[in-house]
């Protein structure tokens, strides 16, 4: 019996523009439509950033609420995950959409350099977001952009700021952060198993590394993320037609590893989430 893999689709992100790929969904209607097509292609989890009308990254809780409402209506059972990521957003606003109780939210457990900026996650901010997620019964996805973030997550579990078993995402290939190296992933997965037994994990990588990381995760029993947030190309020199096209490809290659896309109900069980609200 093939082992289910949770396919995450990161539909929009804070950065890619329509100039880079016209398929990047920006408006609420586009985001809902793009998610529905990805859901039908096998995605069980959608990672959401919202933009304002000019296309800039936004923290507007109402906008998050509208996208969530449309997605829940058109994609029954799909796991909704809000980003609390920093790019282009004020620290004080990054948790403002948690009041709408998405199933999950991203939580980076430390600071790191990106290509041209510092991704700032000071301890007080990380702890504040973690507490707010506990209060609103939102399961964090721990974003590990650099090694110390994994050990910080273990420390937060010990201090009662995170509930075990946690779900971790290893993010590779961002310049100045973790490299996209297979042996690096092996080390991360081994450390996770030793520090936080029972944790689940996803591997994500950006740009040309995206598909490579999907193969690595499928081979190791991990979960996989794709989508236009991380990569706007289908292959070198050819833009992805949609988020759904990227999801369909991962769904297809999963069979090579005796895996198959998890249904939303299976994904909820694997992650210990409540049934759809
Ligand atoms: Zn994101």
py3Dmol code that shows the C-alpha trace and the ligand (Angstrom):
import py3Dmol

protein = """\
ATOM      1  CA  UNK A   1       0.000   0.000   0.000  1.00  0.00           C
ATOM      2  CA  UNK A   2       1.577   3.279  -1.098  1.00  0.00           C
ATOM      3  CA  UNK A   3       2.527   5.614   1.715  1.00  0.00           C
ATOM      4  CA  UNK A   4       0.644   8.948   1.592  1.00  0.00           C
ATOM      5  CA  UNK A   5       2.613  12.162   1.024  1.00  0.00           C
ATOM      6  CA  UNK A   6       1.151  15.506   2.026  1.00  0.00           C
ATOM      7  CA  UNK A   7       1.500  17.844  -0.947  1.00  0.00           C
ATOM      8  CA  UNK A   8       1.717  21.505   0.055  1.00  0.00           C
ATOM      9  CA  UNK A   9       1.065  24.189  -2.519  1.00  0.00           C
ATOM     10  CA  UNK A  10       2.568  27.608  -1.792  1.00  0.00           C
ATOM     11  CA  UNK A  11       0.394  29.569  -4.185  1.00  0.00           C
ATOM     12  CA  UNK A  12       1.521  33.204  -4.002  1.00  0.00           C
ATOM     13  CA  UNK A  13       4.317  34.124  -1.580  1.00  0.00           C
ATOM     14  CA  UNK A  14       5.397  37.667  -0.870  1.00  0.00           C
ATOM     15  CA  UNK A  15       7.643  38.209  -3.852  1.00  0.00           C
ATOM     16  CA  UNK A  16       6.875  36.753  -7.283  1.00  0.00           C
ATOM     17  CA  UNK A  17       5.128  39.198  -9.599  1.00  0.00           C
ATOM     18  CA  UNK A  18       2.809  38.848 -12.552  1.00  0.00           C
ATOM     19  CA  UNK A  19       5.668  40.204 -14.642  1.00  0.00           C
ATOM     20  CA  UNK A  20       7.699  37.139 -13.653  1.00  0.00           C
ATOM     21  CA  UNK A  21       4.812  34.757 -14.245  1.00  0.00           C
ATOM     22  CA  UNK A  22       1.254  35.875 -15.032  1.00  0.00           C
ATOM     23  CA  UNK A  23      -0.060  32.721 -13.303  1.00  0.00           C
ATOM     24  CA  UNK A  24       0.936  33.999  -9.830  1.00  0.00           C
ATOM     25  CA  UNK A  25      -2.452  34.468  -8.096  1.00  0.00           C
ATOM     26  CA  UNK A  26      -2.766  37.898  -6.430  1.00  0.00           C
ATOM     27  CA  UNK A  27      -6.444  38.824  -6.026  1.00  0.00           C
ATOM     28  CA  UNK A  28      -8.654  36.853  -3.643  1.00  0.00           C
ATOM     29  CA  UNK A  29     -10.581  35.336  -6.548  1.00  0.00           C
ATOM     30  CA  UNK A  30      -7.355  34.283  -8.270  1.00  0.00           C
ATOM     31  CA  UNK A  31      -6.027  32.762  -5.061  1.00  0.00           C
ATOM     32  CA  UNK A  32      -9.179  30.716  -4.492  1.00  0.00           C
ATOM     33  CA  UNK A  33      -9.292  29.571  -8.115  1.00  0.00           C
ATOM     34  CA  UNK A  34      -5.610  28.634  -8.172  1.00  0.00           C
ATOM     35  CA  UNK A  35      -5.960  26.705  -4.913  1.00  0.00           C
ATOM     36  CA  UNK A  36      -8.974  24.801  -6.194  1.00  0.00           C
ATOM     37  CA  UNK A  37      -7.090  23.647  -9.303  1.00  0.00           C
ATOM     38  CA  UNK A  38      -4.103  22.633  -7.159  1.00  0.00           C
ATOM     39  CA  UNK A  39      -6.424  20.806  -4.748  1.00  0.00           C
ATOM     40  CA  UNK A  40      -7.917  18.869  -7.643  1.00  0.00           C
ATOM     41  CA  UNK A  41      -4.362  17.986  -8.747  1.00  0.00           C
ATOM     42  CA  UNK A  42      -3.543  16.485  -5.324  1.00  0.00           C
ATOM     43  CA  UNK A  43      -2.629  19.291  -2.896  1.00  0.00           C
ATOM     44  CA  UNK A  44      -3.893  18.685   0.679  1.00  0.00           C
ATOM     45  CA  UNK A  45      -2.362  21.802   2.261  1.00  0.00           C
ATOM     46  CA  UNK A  46      -2.301  25.385   0.992  1.00  0.00           C
ATOM     47  CA  UNK A  47       0.239  27.944   2.273  1.00  0.00           C
ATOM     48  CA  UNK A  48      -1.101  31.468   1.955  1.00  0.00           C
ATOM     49  CA  UNK A  49       0.321  34.983   1.779  1.00  0.00           C
ATOM     50  CA  UNK A  50      -1.940  37.835   0.799  1.00  0.00           C
ATOM     51  CA  UNK A  51      -1.161  40.954  -1.222  1.00  0.00           C
ATOM     52  CA  UNK A  52      -2.809  44.343  -1.371  1.00  0.00           C
ATOM     53  CA  UNK A  53      -4.374  45.645  -4.583  1.00  0.00           C
ATOM     54  CA  UNK A  54      -1.016  46.932  -5.820  1.00  0.00           C
ATOM     55  CA  UNK A  55       0.487  43.441  -5.422  1.00  0.00           C
ATOM     56  CA  UNK A  56       2.516  44.238  -2.288  1.00  0.00           C
ATOM     57  CA  UNK A  57       2.767  41.743   0.583  1.00  0.00           C
ATOM     58  CA  UNK A  58       0.060  42.517   3.148  1.00  0.00           C
ATOM     59  CA  UNK A  59      -0.939  41.579   6.698  1.00  0.00           C
ATOM     60  CA  UNK A  60      -4.597  42.551   6.273  1.00  0.00           C
ATOM     61  CA  UNK A  61      -6.498  40.039   8.432  1.00  0.00           C
ATOM     62  CA  UNK A  62      -9.712  40.627   6.484  1.00  0.00           C
ATOM     63  CA  UNK A  63      -7.996  39.624   3.297  1.00  0.00           C
ATOM     64  CA  UNK A  64      -6.696  36.423   4.896  1.00  0.00           C
ATOM     65  CA  UNK A  65     -10.240  35.718   6.143  1.00  0.00           C
ATOM     66  CA  UNK A  66     -11.754  36.165   2.694  1.00  0.00           C
ATOM     67  CA  UNK A  67      -9.236  33.863   1.046  1.00  0.00           C
ATOM     68  CA  UNK A  68      -9.737  31.240   3.751  1.00  0.00           C
ATOM     69  CA  UNK A  69     -13.508  31.409   3.385  1.00  0.00           C
ATOM     70  CA  UNK A  70     -13.354  30.934  -0.399  1.00  0.00           C
ATOM     71  CA  UNK A  71     -10.854  28.103  -0.138  1.00  0.00           C
ATOM     72  CA  UNK A  72     -12.824  26.241   2.521  1.00  0.00           C
ATOM     73  CA  UNK A  73     -15.913  26.508   0.371  1.00  0.00           C
ATOM     74  CA  UNK A  74     -14.296  25.276  -2.849  1.00  0.00           C
ATOM     75  CA  UNK A  75     -11.721  22.821  -1.458  1.00  0.00           C
ATOM     76  CA  UNK A  76     -13.484  20.750   1.205  1.00  0.00           C
ATOM     77  CA  UNK A  77     -11.124  19.602   3.946  1.00  0.00           C
ATOM     78  CA  UNK A  78      -7.964  21.217   2.580  1.00  0.00           C
ATOM     79  CA  UNK A  79      -5.551  22.314   5.312  1.00  0.00           C
ATOM     80  CA  UNK A  80      -5.287  26.111   5.377  1.00  0.00           C
ATOM     81  CA  UNK A  81      -1.935  27.487   6.514  1.00  0.00           C
ATOM     82  CA  UNK A  82      -1.324  31.231   6.860  1.00  0.00           C
ATOM     83  CA  UNK A  83       2.156  32.668   6.544  1.00  0.00           C
ATOM     84  CA  UNK A  84       3.436  34.736   9.453  1.00  0.00           C
ATOM     85  CA  UNK A  85       6.552  35.465   7.406  1.00  0.00           C
ATOM     86  CA  UNK A  86       8.315  38.762   7.538  1.00  0.00           C
ATOM     87  CA  UNK A  87       9.096  40.073   4.096  1.00  0.00           C
ATOM     88  CA  UNK A  88       7.407  43.409   3.622  1.00  0.00           C
ATOM     89  CA  UNK A  89       5.346  43.162   6.832  1.00  0.00           C
ATOM     90  CA  UNK A  90       5.564  44.878  10.201  1.00  0.00           C
ATOM     91  CA  UNK A  91       6.533  42.567  13.061  1.00  0.00           C
ATOM     92  CA  UNK A  92       3.529  43.667  15.115  1.00  0.00           C
ATOM     93  CA  UNK A  93       1.164  42.643  12.309  1.00  0.00           C
ATOM     94  CA  UNK A  94       2.577  39.264  11.443  1.00  0.00           C
ATOM     95  CA  UNK A  95       0.227  37.323  13.735  1.00  0.00           C
ATOM     96  CA  UNK A  96      -2.843  39.470  13.188  1.00  0.00           C
ATOM     97  CA  UNK A  97      -4.628  36.911  10.987  1.00  0.00           C
ATOM     98  CA  UNK A  98      -4.305  34.085  13.551  1.00  0.00           C
ATOM     99  CA  UNK A  99      -7.600  35.267  15.091  1.00  0.00           C
ATOM    100  CA  UNK A 100      -9.277  33.658  12.062  1.00  0.00           C
ATOM    101  CA  UNK A 101      -8.046  30.244  13.219  1.00  0.00           C
ATOM    102  CA  UNK A 102      -6.475  28.737  10.127  1.00  0.00           C
ATOM    103  CA  UNK A 103      -5.550  25.073  10.649  1.00  0.00           C
ATOM    104  CA  UNK A 104      -1.854  25.947  10.631  1.00  0.00           C
ATOM    105  CA  UNK A 105       0.533  28.882  10.398  1.00  0.00           C
ATOM    106  CA  UNK A 106       4.206  29.116   9.556  1.00  0.00           C
ATOM    107  CA  UNK A 107       6.620  29.903  12.396  1.00  0.00           C
ATOM    108  CA  UNK A 108      10.312  30.592  11.779  1.00  0.00           C
ATOM    109  CA  UNK A 109      12.202  29.877  15.008  1.00  0.00           C
ATOM    110  CA  UNK A 110      15.163  32.180  14.451  1.00  0.00           C
ATOM    111  CA  UNK A 111      16.715  34.864  12.281  1.00  0.00           C
ATOM    112  CA  UNK A 112      18.744  34.302   9.121  1.00  0.00           C
ATOM    113  CA  UNK A 113      20.287  36.183   6.244  1.00  0.00           C
ATOM    114  CA  UNK A 114      18.543  35.955   2.878  1.00  0.00           C
ATOM    115  CA  UNK A 115      20.034  37.142  -0.430  1.00  0.00           C
ATOM    116  CA  UNK A 116      19.864  40.863   0.299  1.00  0.00           C
ATOM    117  CA  UNK A 117      18.223  41.199   3.717  1.00  0.00           C
ATOM    118  CA  UNK A 118      18.009  39.885   7.253  1.00  0.00           C
ATOM    119  CA  UNK A 119      14.935  37.800   7.945  1.00  0.00           C
ATOM    120  CA  UNK A 120      14.437  39.028  11.496  1.00  0.00           C
ATOM    121  CA  UNK A 121      12.764  36.760  14.027  1.00  0.00           C
ATOM    122  CA  UNK A 122      13.904  37.905  17.467  1.00  0.00           C
ATOM    123  CA  UNK A 123      13.088  35.613  20.423  1.00  0.00           C
ATOM    124  CA  UNK A 124      10.241  37.769  21.759  1.00  0.00           C
ATOM    125  CA  UNK A 125       8.507  37.800  18.381  1.00  0.00           C
ATOM    126  CA  UNK A 126       8.880  34.028  17.912  1.00  0.00           C
ATOM    127  CA  UNK A 127       7.528  33.348  21.401  1.00  0.00           C
ATOM    128  CA  UNK A 128       4.647  35.792  20.952  1.00  0.00           C
ATOM    129  CA  UNK A 129       3.599  34.137  17.702  1.00  0.00           C
ATOM    130  CA  UNK A 130       3.903  30.666  19.279  1.00  0.00           C
ATOM    131  CA  UNK A 131       1.718  31.721  22.221  1.00  0.00           C
ATOM    132  CA  UNK A 132      -0.873  33.217  19.923  1.00  0.00           C
ATOM    133  CA  UNK A 133      -0.958  29.940  17.947  1.00  0.00           C
ATOM    134  CA  UNK A 134      -1.512  27.997  21.181  1.00  0.00           C
ATOM    135  CA  UNK A 135      -4.315  30.399  22.179  1.00  0.00           C
ATOM    136  CA  UNK A 136      -6.058  30.071  18.813  1.00  0.00           C
ATOM    137  CA  UNK A 137      -5.408  26.308  18.453  1.00  0.00           C
ATOM    138  CA  UNK A 138      -3.384  26.830  15.287  1.00  0.00           C
ATOM    139  CA  UNK A 139      -0.705  24.209  14.632  1.00  0.00           C
ATOM    140  CA  UNK A 140       2.626  25.775  13.725  1.00  0.00           C
ATOM    141  CA  UNK A 141       4.730  24.616  10.828  1.00  0.00           C
ATOM    142  CA  UNK A 142       8.245  25.215  12.134  1.00  0.00           C
ATOM    143  CA  UNK A 143      10.262  26.807   9.323  1.00  0.00           C
ATOM    144  CA  UNK A 144      13.890  25.770   9.514  1.00  0.00           C
ATOM    145  CA  UNK A 145      15.919  28.116   7.309  1.00  0.00           C
ATOM    146  CA  UNK A 146      19.130  27.500   9.214  1.00  0.00           C
ATOM    147  CA  UNK A 147      20.390  24.880  11.631  1.00  0.00           C
ATOM    148  CA  UNK A 148      19.888  26.662  14.954  1.00  0.00           C
ATOM    149  CA  UNK A 149      16.162  26.958  14.264  1.00  0.00           C
ATOM    150  CA  UNK A 150      15.802  23.202  14.736  1.00  0.00           C
ATOM    151  CA  UNK A 151      17.393  23.314  18.189  1.00  0.00           C
ATOM    152  CA  UNK A 152      15.335  26.380  19.084  1.00  0.00           C
ATOM    153  CA  UNK A 153      12.186  24.402  18.232  1.00  0.00           C
ATOM    154  CA  UNK A 154      13.258  21.592  20.578  1.00  0.00           C
ATOM    155  CA  UNK A 155      13.864  24.155  23.321  1.00  0.00           C
ATOM    156  CA  UNK A 156      10.415  25.673  22.754  1.00  0.00           C
ATOM    157  CA  UNK A 157       8.796  22.224  23.057  1.00  0.00           C
ATOM    158  CA  UNK A 158      10.636  21.735  26.366  1.00  0.00           C
ATOM    159  CA  UNK A 159       9.352  25.111  27.580  1.00  0.00           C
ATOM    160  CA  UNK A 160       5.747  24.354  26.614  1.00  0.00           C
ATOM    161  CA  UNK A 161       5.649  26.950  23.826  1.00  0.00           C
ATOM    162  CA  UNK A 162       5.167  24.292  21.149  1.00  0.00           C
ATOM    163  CA  UNK A 163       3.127  21.104  21.390  1.00  0.00           C
ATOM    164  CA  UNK A 164       4.686  17.808  20.350  1.00  0.00           C
ATOM    165  CA  UNK A 165       4.602  16.168  17.908  1.00  0.00           C
ATOM    166  CA  UNK A 166       5.658  19.179  15.852  1.00  0.00           C
ATOM    167  CA  UNK A 167       5.656  19.571  12.091  1.00  0.00           C
ATOM    168  CA  UNK A 168       8.843  20.992  10.603  1.00  0.00           C
ATOM    169  CA  UNK A 169       9.667  22.310   7.155  1.00  0.00           C
ATOM    170  CA  UNK A 170      13.277  22.354   6.020  1.00  0.00           C
ATOM    171  CA  UNK A 171      13.740  25.215   3.553  1.00  0.00           C
ATOM    172  CA  UNK A 172      16.767  24.882   1.303  1.00  0.00           C
ATOM    173  CA  UNK A 173      18.448  26.777  -1.468  1.00  0.00           C
ATOM    174  CA  UNK A 174      17.906  30.361  -0.293  1.00  0.00           C
ATOM    175  CA  UNK A 175      21.165  32.290  -0.808  1.00  0.00           C
ATOM    176  CA  UNK A 176      22.956  32.800   2.561  1.00  0.00           C
ATOM    177  CA  UNK A 177      20.762  30.206   4.312  1.00  0.00           C
ATOM    178  CA  UNK A 178      20.685  26.370   4.185  1.00  0.00           C
ATOM    179  CA  UNK A 179      22.055  24.965   0.926  1.00  0.00           C
ATOM    180  CA  UNK A 180      20.129  22.473  -1.208  1.00  0.00           C
ATOM    181  CA  UNK A 181      22.370  19.507  -0.441  1.00  0.00           C
ATOM    182  CA  UNK A 182      21.131  15.981  -0.039  1.00  0.00           C
ATOM    183  CA  UNK A 183      23.497  15.141   2.808  1.00  0.00           C
ATOM    184  CA  UNK A 184      22.426  18.299   4.622  1.00  0.00           C
ATOM    185  CA  UNK A 185      18.832  17.090   4.459  1.00  0.00           C
ATOM    186  CA  UNK A 186      19.906  13.674   5.752  1.00  0.00           C
ATOM    187  CA  UNK A 187      21.541  15.328   8.737  1.00  0.00           C
ATOM    188  CA  UNK A 188      18.489  17.512   9.429  1.00  0.00           C
ATOM    189  CA  UNK A 189      16.090  14.559   9.263  1.00  0.00           C
ATOM    190  CA  UNK A 190      18.291  12.487  11.547  1.00  0.00           C
ATOM    191  CA  UNK A 191      18.604  15.302  14.085  1.00  0.00           C
ATOM    192  CA  UNK A 192      14.852  15.897  13.998  1.00  0.00           C
ATOM    193  CA  UNK A 193      14.182  12.219  14.728  1.00  0.00           C
ATOM    194  CA  UNK A 194      16.626  12.245  17.607  1.00  0.00           C
ATOM    195  CA  UNK A 195      15.484  15.539  19.183  1.00  0.00           C
ATOM    196  CA  UNK A 196      11.758  15.405  18.511  1.00  0.00           C
ATOM    197  CA  UNK A 197      10.618  11.813  18.010  1.00  0.00           C
ATOM    198  CA  UNK A 198       7.305  11.534  16.185  1.00  0.00           C
ATOM    199  CA  UNK A 199       7.736  14.851  14.372  1.00  0.00           C
ATOM    200  CA  UNK A 200       6.625  15.046  10.748  1.00  0.00           C
ATOM    201  CA  UNK A 201       8.564  17.009   8.131  1.00  0.00           C
ATOM    202  CA  UNK A 202       8.413  18.576   4.697  1.00  0.00           C
ATOM    203  CA  UNK A 203      11.325  19.552   2.490  1.00  0.00           C
ATOM    204  CA  UNK A 204      11.024  22.696   0.382  1.00  0.00           C
ATOM    205  CA  UNK A 205      13.564  24.324  -1.891  1.00  0.00           C
ATOM    206  CA  UNK A 206      13.476  27.350  -4.098  1.00  0.00           C
ATOM    207  CA  UNK A 207      14.010  27.920  -7.802  1.00  0.00           C
ATOM    208  CA  UNK A 208      15.675  25.134  -9.747  1.00  0.00           C
ATOM    209  CA  UNK A 209      16.126  23.122  -6.536  1.00  0.00           C
ATOM    210  CA  UNK A 210      12.372  22.748  -5.962  1.00  0.00           C
ATOM    211  CA  UNK A 211      11.861  19.542  -7.900  1.00  0.00           C
ATOM    212  CA  UNK A 212      15.113  18.051  -6.602  1.00  0.00           C
ATOM    213  CA  UNK A 213      13.954  18.540  -3.012  1.00  0.00           C
ATOM    214  CA  UNK A 214      10.615  16.926  -3.888  1.00  0.00           C
ATOM    215  CA  UNK A 215      12.477  13.780  -4.988  1.00  0.00           C
ATOM    216  CA  UNK A 216      14.611  13.787  -1.828  1.00  0.00           C
ATOM    217  CA  UNK A 217      11.558  14.101   0.438  1.00  0.00           C
ATOM    218  CA  UNK A 218       9.593  11.416  -1.392  1.00  0.00           C
ATOM    219  CA  UNK A 219      12.515   9.009  -1.094  1.00  0.00           C
ATOM    220  CA  UNK A 220      12.842   9.590   2.673  1.00  0.00           C
ATOM    221  CA  UNK A 221       9.230   9.366   3.780  1.00  0.00           C
ATOM    222  CA  UNK A 222       8.914  13.137   4.147  1.00  0.00           C
ATOM    223  CA  UNK A 223       6.279  15.462   2.747  1.00  0.00           C
ATOM    224  CA  UNK A 224       6.658  17.739  -0.266  1.00  0.00           C
ATOM    225  CA  UNK A 225       6.025  21.372  -1.126  1.00  0.00           C
ATOM    226  CA  UNK A 226       5.743  23.018  -4.500  1.00  0.00           C
ATOM    227  CA  UNK A 227       4.140  26.157  -5.921  1.00  0.00           C
ATOM    228  CA  UNK A 228       4.815  29.492  -7.544  1.00  0.00           C
ATOM    229  CA  UNK A 229       5.942  31.124  -4.264  1.00  0.00           C
ATOM    230  CA  UNK A 230       9.202  29.186  -4.436  1.00  0.00           C
ATOM    231  CA  UNK A 231       9.658  28.726  -8.172  1.00  0.00           C
ATOM    232  CA  UNK A 232       7.896  30.237 -11.198  1.00  0.00           C
ATOM    233  CA  UNK A 233       9.347  27.786 -13.751  1.00  0.00           C
ATOM    234  CA  UNK A 234       8.191  24.331 -14.782  1.00  0.00           C
ATOM    235  CA  UNK A 235      11.585  23.608 -16.278  1.00  0.00           C
ATOM    236  CA  UNK A 236      14.540  25.673 -17.439  1.00  0.00           C
ATOM    237  CA  UNK A 237      13.281  28.373 -19.817  1.00  0.00           C
ATOM    238  CA  UNK A 238       9.591  27.397 -19.526  1.00  0.00           C
ATOM    239  CA  UNK A 239       7.294  29.122 -17.032  1.00  0.00           C
ATOM    240  CA  UNK A 240       4.881  27.006 -15.003  1.00  0.00           C
ATOM    241  CA  UNK A 241       1.363  27.354 -16.398  1.00  0.00           C
ATOM    242  CA  UNK A 242      -0.179  27.214 -12.921  1.00  0.00           C
ATOM    243  CA  UNK A 243       0.254  26.026  -9.354  1.00  0.00           C
ATOM    244  CA  UNK A 244      -1.787  22.985 -10.371  1.00  0.00           C
ATOM    245  CA  UNK A 245       0.739  22.027 -13.025  1.00  0.00           C
ATOM    246  CA  UNK A 246       3.521  21.963 -10.424  1.00  0.00           C
ATOM    247  CA  UNK A 247       1.377  19.928  -7.994  1.00  0.00           C
ATOM    248  CA  UNK A 248       0.372  17.437 -10.703  1.00  0.00           C
ATOM    249  CA  UNK A 249       4.013  16.749 -11.458  1.00  0.00           C
ATOM    250  CA  UNK A 250       4.860  15.920  -7.826  1.00  0.00           C
ATOM    251  CA  UNK A 251       1.715  13.776  -7.557  1.00  0.00           C
ATOM    252  CA  UNK A 252       2.870  11.866 -10.629  1.00  0.00           C
ATOM    253  CA  UNK A 253       6.461  11.277  -9.519  1.00  0.00           C
ATOM    254  CA  UNK A 254       5.344  10.137  -6.054  1.00  0.00           C
ATOM    255  CA  UNK A 255       4.495   6.710  -7.534  1.00  0.00           C
ATOM    256  CA  UNK A 256       8.201   6.194  -8.325  1.00  0.00           C
ATOM    257  CA  UNK A 257       8.743   6.086  -4.559  1.00  0.00           C
ATOM    258  CA  UNK A 258       5.672   3.994  -3.752  1.00  0.00           C
ATOM    259  CA  UNK A 259       3.927   7.113  -2.459  1.00  0.00           C
ATOM    260  CA  UNK A 260       0.628   8.743  -3.386  1.00  0.00           C
ATOM    261  CA  UNK A 261      -0.909  12.140  -2.541  1.00  0.00           C
ATOM    262  CA  UNK A 262      -2.578  12.136   0.884  1.00  0.00           C
ATOM    263  CA  UNK A 263      -6.244  13.067   0.927  1.00  0.00           C
ATOM    264  CA  UNK A 264      -7.070  16.047   3.158  1.00  0.00           C
ATOM    265  CA  UNK A 265      -8.512  13.664   5.777  1.00  0.00           C
ATOM    266  CA  UNK A 266      -5.307  11.584   5.754  1.00  0.00           C
ATOM    267  CA  UNK A 267      -3.168  14.701   5.921  1.00  0.00           C
ATOM    268  CA  UNK A 268      -5.159  15.941   8.927  1.00  0.00           C
ATOM    269  CA  UNK A 269      -4.622  12.631  10.699  1.00  0.00           C
ATOM    270  CA  UNK A 270      -0.897  12.615   9.925  1.00  0.00           C
ATOM    271  CA  UNK A 271      -0.530  16.139  11.320  1.00  0.00           C
ATOM    272  CA  UNK A 272      -2.880  15.627  14.274  1.00  0.00           C
ATOM    273  CA  UNK A 273      -5.240  18.401  13.141  1.00  0.00           C
ATOM    274  CA  UNK A 274      -8.898  18.847  13.965  1.00  0.00           C
ATOM    275  CA  UNK A 275     -11.447  17.953  11.252  1.00  0.00           C
ATOM    276  CA  UNK A 276     -12.355  20.858   8.989  1.00  0.00           C
ATOM    277  CA  UNK A 277     -13.893  23.789  10.864  1.00  0.00           C
TER     278      UNK A 277
END
"""
ligand_1 = """\
1
ZN
Zn 5.575 31.614 2.429
"""
view = py3Dmol.view(width=600, height=400)
view.addModel(protein, "pdb")
view.setStyle({"model": 0}, {"cartoon": {"style": "trace"}})
view.addModel(ligand_1, "xyz")
view.setStyle({"model": 1}, {"stick": {}})
view.zoomTo()
view.show()
